[in-house]
Amino acid sequence: MTRLPTVDFKTMERILLRLGFKRTRQKGSHVFYRHIDGRTTTLPNHPGRNLSRSLIREILREIELSIEQFNNELQM
């Protein structure tokens, strides 16, 4: 099984936008994204900090993306 890499907010946002998610709103440091098919997720924007592996795993579950697909998106 592939180990899940940690990424920062900007990297995860870039992946979400590439997958067709739109930034819908922001409340404080949390940014909300929605896909046209109804999937949603929230990213915390804390500059200088990486997202934890457990949070990345939860985001991947919400956007229905496997770890392998996530790693492929990272390499693009």
PyMOL Python script that loads the backbone (N, CA, C, O; Angstrom):
from pymol import cmd

cmd.read_pdbstr("""\
ATOM      1  N   MET A   1       0.843  -1.180   0.000  1.00  0.00           N
ATOM      2  CA  MET A   1       0.000   0.000   0.000  1.00  0.00           C
ATOM      3  C   MET A   1       0.889   1.246   0.000  1.00  0.00           C
ATOM      4  O   MET A   1       1.881   1.312   0.726  1.00  0.00           O
ATOM      5  N   THR A   2       0.531   2.202  -0.799  1.00  0.00           N
ATOM      6  CA  THR A   2       1.295   3.434  -0.934  1.00  0.00           C
ATOM      7  C   THR A   2       1.045   4.350   0.252  1.00  0.00           C
ATOM      8  O   THR A   2      -0.091   4.517   0.695  1.00  0.00           O
ATOM      9  N   ARG A   3       2.116   4.940   0.760  1.00  0.00           N
ATOM     10  CA  ARG A   3       1.978   5.875   1.869  1.00  0.00           C
ATOM     11  C   ARG A   3       1.418   7.197   1.343  1.00  0.00           C
ATOM     12  O   ARG A   3       1.847   7.695   0.302  1.00  0.00           O
ATOM     13  N   LEU A   4       0.476   7.746   2.061  1.00  0.00           N
ATOM     14  CA  LEU A   4      -0.175   8.985   1.670  1.00  0.00           C
ATOM     15  C   LEU A   4       0.737  10.170   1.977  1.00  0.00           C
ATOM     16  O   LEU A   4       1.104  10.368   3.136  1.00  0.00           O
ATOM     17  N   PRO A   5       1.114  10.964   0.971  1.00  0.00           N
ATOM     18  CA  PRO A   5       1.985  12.115   1.228  1.00  0.00           C
ATOM     19  C   PRO A   5       1.199  13.275   1.836  1.00  0.00           C
ATOM     20  O   PRO A   5      -0.005  13.402   1.614  1.00  0.00           O
ATOM     21  N   THR A   6       1.885  14.118   2.603  1.00  0.00           N
ATOM     22  CA  THR A   6       1.253  15.328   3.113  1.00  0.00           C
ATOM     23  C   THR A   6       1.490  16.457   2.114  1.00  0.00           C
ATOM     24  O   THR A   6       2.537  16.516   1.468  1.00  0.00           O
ATOM     25  N   VAL A   7       0.529  17.333   1.995  1.00  0.00           N
ATOM     26  CA  VAL A   7       0.627  18.472   1.079  1.00  0.00           C
ATOM     27  C   VAL A   7       0.129  19.715   1.793  1.00  0.00           C
ATOM     28  O   VAL A   7      -0.519  19.628   2.836  1.00  0.00           O
ATOM     29  N   ASP A   8       0.434  20.868   1.225  1.00  0.00           N
ATOM     30  CA  ASP A   8      -0.054  22.116   1.805  1.00  0.00           C
ATOM     31  C   ASP A   8      -1.372  22.523   1.145  1.00  0.00           C
ATOM     32  O   ASP A   8      -1.844  21.858   0.223  1.00  0.00           O
ATOM     33  N   PHE A   9      -1.952  23.605   1.619  1.00  0.00           N
ATOM     34  CA  PHE A   9      -3.244  24.086   1.124  1.00  0.00           C
ATOM     35  C   PHE A   9      -3.200  24.370  -0.367  1.00  0.00           C
ATOM     36  O   PHE A   9      -4.103  23.960  -1.097  1.00  0.00           O
ATOM     37  N   LYS A  10      -2.158  25.070  -0.839  1.00  0.00           N
ATOM     38  CA  LYS A  10      -2.107  25.471  -2.245  1.00  0.00           C
ATOM     39  C   LYS A  10      -2.053  24.272  -3.179  1.00  0.00           C
ATOM     40  O   LYS A  10      -2.680  24.286  -4.238  1.00  0.00           O
ATOM     41  N   THR A  11      -1.316  23.240  -2.804  1.00  0.00           N
ATOM     42  CA  THR A  11      -1.229  22.042  -3.633  1.00  0.00           C
ATOM     43  C   THR A  11      -2.579  21.343  -3.705  1.00  0.00           C
ATOM     44  O   THR A  11      -3.015  20.945  -4.785  1.00  0.00           O
ATOM     45  N   MET A  12      -3.244  21.190  -2.563  1.00  0.00           N
ATOM     46  CA  MET A  12      -4.550  20.527  -2.548  1.00  0.00           C
ATOM     47  C   MET A  12      -5.577  21.355  -3.302  1.00  0.00           C
ATOM     48  O   MET A  12      -6.419  20.793  -4.002  1.00  0.00           O
ATOM     49  N   GLU A  13      -5.528  22.676  -3.178  1.00  0.00           N
ATOM     50  CA  GLU A  13      -6.457  23.533  -3.911  1.00  0.00           C
ATOM     51  C   GLU A  13      -6.249  23.385  -5.413  1.00  0.00           C
ATOM     52  O   GLU A  13      -7.217  23.320  -6.170  1.00  0.00           O
ATOM     53  N   ARG A  14      -5.000  23.331  -5.844  1.00  0.00           N
ATOM     54  CA  ARG A  14      -4.687  23.168  -7.266  1.00  0.00           C
ATOM     55  C   ARG A  14      -5.279  21.861  -7.802  1.00  0.00           C
ATOM     56  O   ARG A  14      -5.818  21.828  -8.908  1.00  0.00           O
ATOM     57  N   ILE A  15      -5.177  20.790  -7.019  1.00  0.00           N
ATOM     58  CA  ILE A  15      -5.741  19.502  -7.434  1.00  0.00           C
ATOM     59  C   ILE A  15      -7.259  19.588  -7.521  1.00  0.00           C
ATOM     60  O   ILE A  15      -7.854  19.108  -8.486  1.00  0.00           O
ATOM     61  N   LEU A  16      -7.892  20.200  -6.517  1.00  0.00           N
ATOM     62  CA  LEU A  16      -9.356  20.320  -6.537  1.00  0.00           C
ATOM     63  C   LEU A  16      -9.826  21.118  -7.746  1.00  0.00           C
ATOM     64  O   LEU A  16     -10.786  20.726  -8.409  1.00  0.00           O
ATOM     65  N   LEU A  17      -9.167  22.225  -8.039  1.00  0.00           N
ATOM     66  CA  LEU A  17      -9.567  23.047  -9.184  1.00  0.00           C
ATOM     67  C   LEU A  17      -9.371  22.293 -10.493  1.00  0.00           C
ATOM     68  O   LEU A  17     -10.178  22.428 -11.414  1.00  0.00           O
ATOM     69  N   ARG A  18      -8.306  21.501 -10.582  1.00  0.00           N
ATOM     70  CA  ARG A  18      -8.046  20.704 -11.789  1.00  0.00           C
ATOM     71  C   ARG A  18      -9.117  19.635 -11.976  1.00  0.00           C
ATOM     72  O   ARG A  18      -9.435  19.263 -13.106  1.00  0.00           O
ATOM     73  N   LEU A  19      -9.676  19.136 -10.863  1.00  0.00           N
ATOM     74  CA  LEU A  19     -10.711  18.105 -10.925  1.00  0.00           C
ATOM     75  C   LEU A  19     -12.103  18.680 -11.173  1.00  0.00           C
ATOM     76  O   LEU A  19     -13.066  17.920 -11.278  1.00  0.00           O
ATOM     77  N   GLY A  20     -12.229  19.994 -11.269  1.00  0.00           N
ATOM     78  CA  GLY A  20     -13.508  20.609 -11.590  1.00  0.00           C
ATOM     79  C   GLY A  20     -14.249  21.206 -10.408  1.00  0.00           C
ATOM     80  O   GLY A  20     -15.402  21.610 -10.558  1.00  0.00           O
ATOM     81  N   PHE A  21     -13.635  21.277  -9.247  1.00  0.00           N
ATOM     82  CA  PHE A  21     -14.271  21.895  -8.089  1.00  0.00           C
ATOM     83  C   PHE A  21     -14.160  23.407  -8.206  1.00  0.00           C
ATOM     84  O   PHE A  21     -13.188  23.930  -8.750  1.00  0.00           O
ATOM     85  N   LYS A  22     -15.164  24.099  -7.691  1.00  0.00           N
ATOM     86  CA  LYS A  22     -15.181  25.564  -7.677  1.00  0.00           C
ATOM     87  C   LYS A  22     -15.153  26.035  -6.225  1.00  0.00           C
ATOM     88  O   LYS A  22     -15.782  25.443  -5.348  1.00  0.00           O
ATOM     89  N   ARG A  23     -14.416  27.098  -6.000  1.00  0.00           N
ATOM     90  CA  ARG A  23     -14.365  27.712  -4.667  1.00  0.00           C
ATOM     91  C   ARG A  23     -15.680  28.456  -4.470  1.00  0.00           C
ATOM     92  O   ARG A  23     -15.956  29.415  -5.190  1.00  0.00           O
ATOM     93  N   THR A  24     -16.504  28.027  -3.497  1.00  0.00           N
ATOM     94  CA  THR A  24     -17.826  28.633  -3.351  1.00  0.00           C
ATOM     95  C   THR A  24     -17.867  29.712  -2.291  1.00  0.00           C
ATOM     96  O   THR A  24     -18.512  30.743  -2.481  1.00  0.00           O
ATOM     97  N   ARG A  25     -17.185  29.491  -1.169  1.00  0.00           N
ATOM     98  CA  ARG A  25     -17.204  30.505  -0.116  1.00  0.00           C
ATOM     99  C   ARG A  25     -16.067  30.239   0.855  1.00  0.00           C
ATOM    100  O   ARG A  25     -15.374  29.225   0.782  1.00  0.00           O
ATOM    101  N   GLN A  26     -15.901  31.193   1.770  1.00  0.00           N
ATOM    102  CA  GLN A  26     -14.875  31.069   2.795  1.00  0.00           C
ATOM    103  C   GLN A  26     -15.413  31.623   4.099  1.00  0.00           C
ATOM    104  O   GLN A  26     -16.062  32.669   4.121  1.00  0.00           O
ATOM    105  N   LYS A  27     -15.139  30.918   5.182  1.00  0.00           N
ATOM    106  CA  LYS A  27     -15.519  31.400   6.506  1.00  0.00           C
ATOM    107  C   LYS A  27     -14.276  31.290   7.381  1.00  0.00           C
ATOM    108  O   LYS A  27     -13.876  30.197   7.782  1.00  0.00           O
ATOM    109  N   GLY A  28     -13.684  32.420   7.663  1.00  0.00           N
ATOM    110  CA  GLY A  28     -12.435  32.422   8.416  1.00  0.00           C
ATOM    111  C   GLY A  28     -11.327  31.829   7.575  1.00  0.00           C
ATOM    112  O   GLY A  28     -11.076  32.277   6.456  1.00  0.00           O
ATOM    113  N   SER A  29     -10.661  30.816   8.114  1.00  0.00           N
ATOM    114  CA  SER A  29      -9.564  30.190   7.382  1.00  0.00           C
ATOM    115  C   SER A  29     -10.002  28.935   6.644  1.00  0.00           C
ATOM    116  O   SER A  29      -9.156  28.220   6.105  1.00  0.00           O
ATOM    117  N   HIS A  30     -11.294  28.646   6.603  1.00  0.00           N
ATOM    118  CA  HIS A  30     -11.794  27.450   5.936  1.00  0.00           C
ATOM    119  C   HIS A  30     -12.456  27.814   4.616  1.00  0.00           C
ATOM    120  O   HIS A  30     -13.342  28.667   4.561  1.00  0.00           O
ATOM    121  N   VAL A  31     -12.009  27.154   3.556  1.00  0.00           N
ATOM    122  CA  VAL A  31     -12.503  27.428   2.213  1.00  0.00           C
ATOM    123  C   VAL A  31     -13.358  26.244   1.766  1.00  0.00           C
ATOM    124  O   VAL A  31     -12.945  25.092   1.895  1.00  0.00           O
ATOM    125  N   PHE A  32     -14.535  26.526   1.246  1.00  0.00           N
ATOM    126  CA  PHE A  32     -15.491  25.507   0.825  1.00  0.00           C
ATOM    127  C   PHE A  32     -15.464  25.359  -0.686  1.00  0.00           C
ATOM    128  O   PHE A  32     -15.445  26.351  -1.414  1.00  0.00           O
ATOM    129  N   TYR A  33     -15.463  24.106  -1.157  1.00  0.00           N
ATOM    130  CA  TYR A  33     -15.429  23.800  -2.591  1.00  0.00           C
ATOM    131  C   TYR A  33     -16.607  22.907  -2.933  1.00  0.00           C
ATOM    132  O   TYR A  33     -17.009  22.055  -2.141  1.00  0.00           O
ATOM    133  N   ARG A  34     -17.158  23.116  -4.133  1.00  0.00           N
ATOM    134  CA  ARG A  34     -18.287  22.320  -4.610  1.00  0.00           C
ATOM    135  C   ARG A  34     -18.037  21.926  -6.066  1.00  0.00           C
ATOM    136  O   ARG A  34     -17.549  22.717  -6.873  1.00  0.00           O
ATOM    137  N   HIS A  35     -18.388  20.682  -6.371  1.00  0.00           N
ATOM    138  CA  HIS A  35     -18.303  20.177  -7.739  1.00  0.00           C
ATOM    139  C   HIS A  35     -19.695  20.235  -8.334  1.00  0.00           C
ATOM    140  O   HIS A  35     -20.686  20.211  -7.604  1.00  0.00           O
ATOM    141  N   ILE A  36     -19.777  20.311  -9.642  1.00  0.00           N
ATOM    142  CA  ILE A  36     -21.082  20.426 -10.307  1.00  0.00           C
ATOM    143  C   ILE A  36     -21.964  19.206 -10.040  1.00  0.00           C
ATOM    144  O   ILE A  36     -23.189  19.314 -10.092  1.00  0.00           O
ATOM    145  N   ASP A  37     -21.357  18.035  -9.753  1.00  0.00           N
ATOM    146  CA  ASP A  37     -22.157  16.838  -9.485  1.00  0.00           C
ATOM    147  C   ASP A  37     -22.598  16.724  -8.024  1.00  0.00           C
ATOM    148  O   ASP A  37     -23.226  15.733  -7.651  1.00  0.00           O
ATOM    149  N   GLY A  38     -22.282  17.719  -7.191  1.00  0.00           N
ATOM    150  CA  GLY A  38     -22.771  17.755  -5.821  1.00  0.00           C
ATOM    151  C   GLY A  38     -21.756  17.430  -4.746  1.00  0.00           C
ATOM    152  O   GLY A  38     -22.030  17.641  -3.565  1.00  0.00           O
ATOM    153  N   ARG A  39     -20.589  16.923  -5.119  1.00  0.00           N
ATOM    154  CA  ARG A  39     -19.573  16.632  -4.106  1.00  0.00           C
ATOM    155  C   ARG A  39     -19.050  17.931  -3.505  1.00  0.00           C
ATOM    156  O   ARG A  39     -18.873  18.921  -4.216  1.00  0.00           O
ATOM    157  N   THR A  40     -18.803  17.931  -2.197  1.00  0.00           N
ATOM    158  CA  THR A  40     -18.285  19.123  -1.523  1.00  0.00           C
ATOM    159  C   THR A  40     -17.156  18.724  -0.583  1.00  0.00           C
ATOM    160  O   THR A  40     -17.065  17.576  -0.147  1.00  0.00           O
ATOM    161  N   THR A  41     -16.312  19.678  -0.283  1.00  0.00           N
ATOM    162  CA  THR A  41     -15.263  19.485   0.708  1.00  0.00           C
ATOM    163  C   THR A  41     -14.829  20.841   1.255  1.00  0.00           C
ATOM    164  O   THR A  41     -15.139  21.886   0.683  1.00  0.00           O
ATOM    165  N   THR A  42     -14.116  20.804   2.357  1.00  0.00           N
ATOM    166  CA  THR A  42     -13.630  22.011   3.013  1.00  0.00           C
ATOM    167  C   THR A  42     -12.138  21.859   3.260  1.00  0.00           C
ATOM    168  O   THR A  42     -11.677  20.809   3.707  1.00  0.00           O
ATOM    169  N   LEU A  43     -11.380  22.924   2.963  1.00  0.00           N
ATOM    170  CA  LEU A  43      -9.942  22.933   3.217  1.00  0.00           C
ATOM    171  C   LEU A  43      -9.605  24.030   4.211  1.00  0.00           C
ATOM    172  O   LEU A  43     -10.060  25.163   4.054  1.00  0.00           O
ATOM    173  N   PRO A  44      -8.814  23.715   5.233  1.00  0.00           N
ATOM    174  CA  PRO A  44      -8.332  24.771   6.124  1.00  0.00           C
ATOM    175  C   PRO A  44      -7.127  25.455   5.497  1.00  0.00           C
ATOM    176  O   PRO A  44      -6.207  24.784   5.030  1.00  0.00           O
ATOM    177  N   ASN A  45      -7.123  26.768   5.482  1.00  0.00           N
ATOM    178  CA  ASN A  45      -6.009  27.524   4.904  1.00  0.00           C
ATOM    179  C   ASN A  45      -5.162  28.083   6.044  1.00  0.00           C
ATOM    180  O   ASN A  45      -5.397  29.188   6.533  1.00  0.00           O
ATOM    181  N   HIS A  46      -4.170  27.290   6.455  1.00  0.00           N
ATOM    182  CA  HIS A  46      -3.262  27.686   7.518  1.00  0.00           C
ATOM    183  C   HIS A  46      -1.866  27.784   6.906  1.00  0.00           C
ATOM    184  O   HIS A  46      -1.174  26.770   6.805  1.00  0.00           O
ATOM    185  N   PRO A  47      -1.435  28.979   6.495  1.00  0.00           N
ATOM    186  CA  PRO A  47      -0.144  29.136   5.815  1.00  0.00           C
ATOM    187  C   PRO A  47       1.017  28.577   6.640  1.00  0.00           C
ATOM    188  O   PRO A  47       1.086  28.757   7.856  1.00  0.00           O
ATOM    189  N   GLY A  48       1.918  27.900   5.944  1.00  0.00           N
ATOM    190  CA  GLY A  48       3.096  27.350   6.590  1.00  0.00           C
ATOM    191  C   GLY A  48       2.892  25.985   7.209  1.00  0.00           C
ATOM    192  O   GLY A  48       3.833  25.419   7.763  1.00  0.00           O
ATOM    193  N   ARG A  49       1.688  25.440   7.130  1.00  0.00           N
ATOM    194  CA  ARG A  49       1.407  24.124   7.706  1.00  0.00           C
ATOM    195  C   ARG A  49       0.884  23.190   6.637  1.00  0.00           C
ATOM    196  O   ARG A  49       0.084  23.590   5.791  1.00  0.00           O
ATOM    197  N   ASN A  50       1.333  21.945   6.672  1.00  0.00           N
ATOM    198  CA  ASN A  50       0.798  20.920   5.788  1.00  0.00           C
ATOM    199  C   ASN A  50      -0.487  20.361   6.364  1.00  0.00           C
ATOM    200  O   ASN A  50      -0.709  20.405   7.574  1.00  0.00           O
ATOM    201  N   LEU A  51      -1.338  19.830   5.481  1.00  0.00           N
ATOM    202  CA  LEU A  51      -2.549  19.153   5.918  1.00  0.00           C
ATOM    203  C   LEU A  51      -2.140  17.788   6.481  1.00  0.00           C
ATOM    204  O   LEU A  51      -1.243  17.145   5.936  1.00  0.00           O
ATOM    205  N   SER A  52      -2.768  17.347   7.539  1.00  0.00           N
ATOM    206  CA  SER A  52      -2.430  16.054   8.132  1.00  0.00           C
ATOM    207  C   SER A  52      -2.905  14.923   7.218  1.00  0.00           C
ATOM    208  O   SER A  52      -3.798  15.109   6.391  1.00  0.00           O
ATOM    209  N   ARG A  53      -2.300  13.766   7.379  1.00  0.00           N
ATOM    210  CA  ARG A  53      -2.680  12.609   6.557  1.00  0.00           C
ATOM    211  C   ARG A  53      -4.136  12.225   6.801  1.00  0.00           C
ATOM    212  O   ARG A  53      -4.845  11.859   5.863  1.00  0.00           O
ATOM    213  N   SER A  54      -4.584  12.303   8.044  1.00  0.00           N
ATOM    214  CA  SER A  54      -5.970  11.940   8.326  1.00  0.00           C
ATOM    215  C   SER A  54      -6.943  12.911   7.664  1.00  0.00           C
ATOM    216  O   SER A  54      -8.003  12.496   7.195  1.00  0.00           O
ATOM    217  N   LEU A  55      -6.602  14.190   7.621  1.00  0.00           N
ATOM    218  CA  LEU A  55      -7.457  15.179   6.958  1.00  0.00           C
ATOM    219  C   LEU A  55      -7.447  14.960   5.445  1.00  0.00           C
ATOM    220  O   LEU A  55      -8.490  15.059   4.799  1.00  0.00           O
ATOM    221  N   ILE A  56      -6.286  14.664   4.881  1.00  0.00           N
ATOM    222  CA  ILE A  56      -6.210  14.393   3.436  1.00  0.00           C
ATOM    223  C   ILE A  56      -7.044  13.165   3.097  1.00  0.00           C
ATOM    224  O   ILE A  56      -7.753  13.153   2.091  1.00  0.00           O
ATOM    225  N   ARG A  57      -6.964  12.131   3.933  1.00  0.00           N
ATOM    226  CA  ARG A  57      -7.750  10.914   3.706  1.00  0.00           C
ATOM    227  C   ARG A  57      -9.249  11.234   3.733  1.00  0.00           C
ATOM    228  O   ARG A  57     -10.007  10.711   2.916  1.00  0.00           O
ATOM    229  N   GLU A  58      -9.680  12.090   4.669  1.00  0.00           N
ATOM    230  CA  GLU A  58     -11.091  12.489   4.762  1.00  0.00           C
ATOM    231  C   GLU A  58     -11.517  13.288   3.524  1.00  0.00           C
ATOM    232  O   GLU A  58     -12.610  13.079   2.995  1.00  0.00           O
ATOM    233  N   ILE A  59     -10.658  14.198   3.066  1.00  0.00           N
ATOM    234  CA  ILE A  59     -10.963  14.986   1.867  1.00  0.00           C
ATOM    235  C   ILE A  59     -11.079  14.075   0.653  1.00  0.00           C
ATOM    236  O   ILE A  59     -11.987  14.241  -0.161  1.00  0.00           O
ATOM    237  N   LEU A  60     -10.163  13.108   0.523  1.00  0.00           N
ATOM    238  CA  LEU A  60     -10.213  12.168  -0.604  1.00  0.00           C
ATOM    239  C   LEU A  60     -11.494  11.345  -0.567  1.00  0.00           C
ATOM    240  O   LEU A  60     -12.073  11.049  -1.612  1.00  0.00           O
ATOM    241  N   ARG A  61     -11.939  10.974   0.627  1.00  0.00           N
ATOM    242  CA  ARG A  61     -13.197  10.238   0.750  1.00  0.00           C
ATOM    243  C   ARG A  61     -14.373  11.108   0.307  1.00  0.00           C
ATOM    244  O   ARG A  61     -15.272  10.636  -0.390  1.00  0.00           O
ATOM    245  N   GLU A  62     -14.364  12.380   0.714  1.00  0.00           N
ATOM    246  CA  GLU A  62     -15.454  13.289   0.352  1.00  0.00           C
ATOM    247  C   GLU A  62     -15.516  13.547  -1.147  1.00  0.00           C
ATOM    248  O   GLU A  62     -16.604  13.662  -1.710  1.00  0.00           O
ATOM    249  N   ILE A  63     -14.351  13.640  -1.805  1.00  0.00           N
ATOM    250  CA  ILE A  63     -14.347  13.939  -3.243  1.00  0.00           C
ATOM    251  C   ILE A  63     -14.278  12.677  -4.090  1.00  0.00           C
ATOM    252  O   ILE A  63     -14.177  12.749  -5.315  1.00  0.00           O
ATOM    253  N   GLU A  64     -14.333  11.498  -3.422  1.00  0.00           N
ATOM    254  CA  GLU A  64     -14.360  10.199  -4.087  1.00  0.00           C
ATOM    255  C   GLU A  64     -13.147   9.997  -4.996  1.00  0.00           C
ATOM    256  O   GLU A  64     -13.286   9.691  -6.180  1.00  0.00           O
ATOM    257  N   LEU A  65     -11.961  10.173  -4.422  1.00  0.00           N
ATOM    258  CA  LEU A  65     -10.699  10.016  -5.136  1.00  0.00           C
ATOM    259  C   LEU A  65      -9.838   9.022  -4.365  1.00  0.00           C
ATOM    260  O   LEU A  65      -9.687   9.144  -3.149  1.00  0.00           O
ATOM    261  N   SER A  66      -9.267   8.033  -5.070  1.00  0.00           N
ATOM    262  CA  SER A  66      -8.424   7.051  -4.391  1.00  0.00           C
ATOM    263  C   SER A  66      -7.031   7.636  -4.136  1.00  0.00           C
ATOM    264  O   SER A  66      -6.656   8.659  -4.709  1.00  0.00           O
ATOM    265  N   ILE A  67      -6.283   6.968  -3.275  1.00  0.00           N
ATOM    266  CA  ILE A  67      -4.923   7.414  -2.971  1.00  0.00           C
ATOM    267  C   ILE A  67      -4.051   7.347  -4.218  1.00  0.00           C
ATOM    268  O   ILE A  67      -3.217   8.225  -4.440  1.00  0.00           O
ATOM    269  N   GLU A  68      -4.239   6.309  -5.036  1.00  0.00           N
ATOM    270  CA  GLU A  68      -3.457   6.170  -6.270  1.00  0.00           C
ATOM    271  C   GLU A  68      -3.772   7.316  -7.240  1.00  0.00           C
ATOM    272  O   GLU A  68      -2.867   7.878  -7.858  1.00  0.00           O
ATOM    273  N   GLN A  69      -5.056   7.655  -7.369  1.00  0.00           N
ATOM    274  CA  GLN A  69      -5.442   8.772  -8.237  1.00  0.00           C
ATOM    275  C   GLN A  69      -4.880  10.083  -7.699  1.00  0.00           C
ATOM    276  O   GLN A  69      -4.455  10.942  -8.471  1.00  0.00           O
ATOM    277  N   PHE A  70      -4.878  10.240  -6.377  1.00  0.00           N
ATOM    278  CA  PHE A  70      -4.317  11.431  -5.746  1.00  0.00           C
ATOM    279  C   PHE A  70      -2.838  11.550  -6.048  1.00  0.00           C
ATOM    280  O   PHE A  70      -2.362  12.633  -6.391  1.00  0.00           O
ATOM    281  N   ASN A  71      -2.094  10.443  -5.925  1.00  0.00           N
ATOM    282  CA  ASN A  71      -0.659  10.460  -6.238  1.00  0.00           C
ATOM    283  C   ASN A  71      -0.415  10.790  -7.698  1.00  0.00           C
ATOM    284  O   ASN A  71       0.540  11.500  -8.014  1.00  0.00           O
ATOM    285  N   ASN A  72      -1.258  10.290  -8.601  1.00  0.00           N
ATOM    286  CA  ASN A  72      -1.132  10.630 -10.024  1.00  0.00           C
ATOM    287  C   ASN A  72      -1.365  12.112 -10.254  1.00  0.00           C
ATOM    288  O   ASN A  72      -0.655  12.734 -11.044  1.00  0.00           O
ATOM    289  N   GLU A  73      -2.350  12.687  -9.573  1.00  0.00           N
ATOM    290  CA  GLU A  73      -2.618  14.119  -9.698  1.00  0.00           C
ATOM    291  C   GLU A  73      -1.455  14.955  -9.163  1.00  0.00           C
ATOM    292  O   GLU A  73      -1.159  16.024  -9.698  1.00  0.00           O
ATOM    293  N   LEU A  74      -0.803  14.475  -8.118  1.00  0.00           N
ATOM    294  CA  LEU A  74       0.346  15.185  -7.563  1.00  0.00           C
ATOM    295  C   LEU A  74       1.503  15.248  -8.556  1.00  0.00           C
ATOM    296  O   LEU A  74       2.237  16.235  -8.594  1.00  0.00           O
ATOM    297  N   GLN A  75       1.663  14.209  -9.350  1.00  0.00           N
ATOM    298  CA  GLN A  75       2.793  14.142 -10.278  1.00  0.00           C
ATOM    299  C   GLN A  75       2.544  14.917 -11.558  1.00  0.00           C
ATOM    300  O   GLN A  75       3.468  15.087 -12.353  1.00  0.00           O
ATOM    301  N   MET A  76       1.328  15.392 -11.786  1.00  0.00           N
ATOM    302  CA  MET A  76       1.034  16.174 -12.994  1.00  0.00           C
ATOM    303  C   MET A  76       1.538  17.581 -12.836  1.00  0.00           C
ATOM    304  O   MET A  76       1.387  18.396 -13.745  1.00  0.00           O
TER     305      MET A  76
END
""", "prot")
cmd.dss("prot")
cmd.show_as("cartoon", "prot")
cmd.util.cbc("prot")
cmd.orient("prot")
